[in-house]
Amino acid sequence: MKRAQLKRVSIYVVSVLTALTLFGGFLHTKAGRPLLARMGVACPIKASPQAIEAARNNSARAQRGSETAASRPALGFALDHMSLSDVKAWADSKHVSCEDVRAGLLRCTDVPIAALGGSGPPINRLDLGFSLLNARLVNISAWRNGLTSVAAATQMDAVVAGLKERVGLPSREEGSRSAEYLAAGPLRTAVVQYRFKDYIADVSATNIPGRGLSMREHYMSARD
């Protein structure tokens, strides 16, 4: 297979996997759960704490890069340092609604971006994962749903600009962050990835059929 063909296949695979991830995240939101129920799938999907911790560690080892990150931005939270009680104290002080979904996972809903010291559309769902070994924050996923293509492109640009300032250029970028590209069709996806020895970050947006654009920010500690 020629290099150009390999590049096109790589772009297609990354875009499809990211689109499926974002669509899966949407299905587990309040708006998406009725559709999930009609599909005959329970929510949330059950897994043991040990399996979840092992999966996170394996995922981090498989994805991480070779260089140490100059900084590890994560929506204002401190990976590997903040405890569950620290995050709950933040939620109380900012009047953010959160619940313990299971051991090691705190879920907050309808989070005003001002509560995180930023700007832009509110975060519909914020998942904060904690190590089951030391109860420290290690994994964060934030979803914004029902965005217009302009809003999604603008927010992606803002997030990527902030990451560029603190950690440098992306490790990989697929698709286009333009509103025109994202609006062009169902599951049209833009992906920006950062891979370091101790830090993983992904910013992505996908056109969800009939639901507008869904944007996800994901930040994870890659330390053992």
C-alpha positions, 0 to 999 in steps of 0.5 A: 500500500502506498504512503498516501493510501496508508495516510488516508486509511489512518485518518479514516480509522482515527476519525471513525474510532473517535466518532464512535467514542463520542457517540458512545459518550452521548448515549450515556448522557441524559439525552442519549439514554432513551436511545440506549434503552431502545437498543437494549443496553443497560447504562452504565455498563458494569465493570469491576473496580479492578478491571477498570483500574487495569484497563486505565493503566494498560491504556496509558502504557499503550498510548503514552509518548517518550517525552515528559510533558512541560505541563499537564493541564486538565481543566484546572484540576491537578492530576495525581495530586487532587483527592476525591475529597478535594474535588468534592470540596471544589464542587461544593464551593462552585455549587456543581451537582456531582454524584458517586457513580461507582468506586473511583468515579465521580460524575458532575452534570451541567457544569458552568465553565466559569466553575473551571475558570474558563469560558465557553459553553457549559460542560454537560457531563464531567467524569472524574476518575480516581485511582483505586490504589491511592484515591488520586485524580487520574482521568478526566472526560468532559462532554459538551453536547448539542453544539453548533458547528461554529460553537464546536469549532470555536471551542476546539480552537480555544482549547487547542490554543491553550494546550499549545501554549502550555505543552506545545504542538499536538502529537497528532491531528486528524480532520479539520477544526473548521465549522464547514468541515464539521457540519459537512455530514454525519459523524464528521470528526476532528481529533487533536491528540497529545502523547507524553510519557506522563500525560495524555490529552485528546480534544475531539468533536463529532457531528452526531446525527440529529443531535448537533456537534458533541465535543469531548476533552479527555485528560489522563495521567500516564504515570505508572 
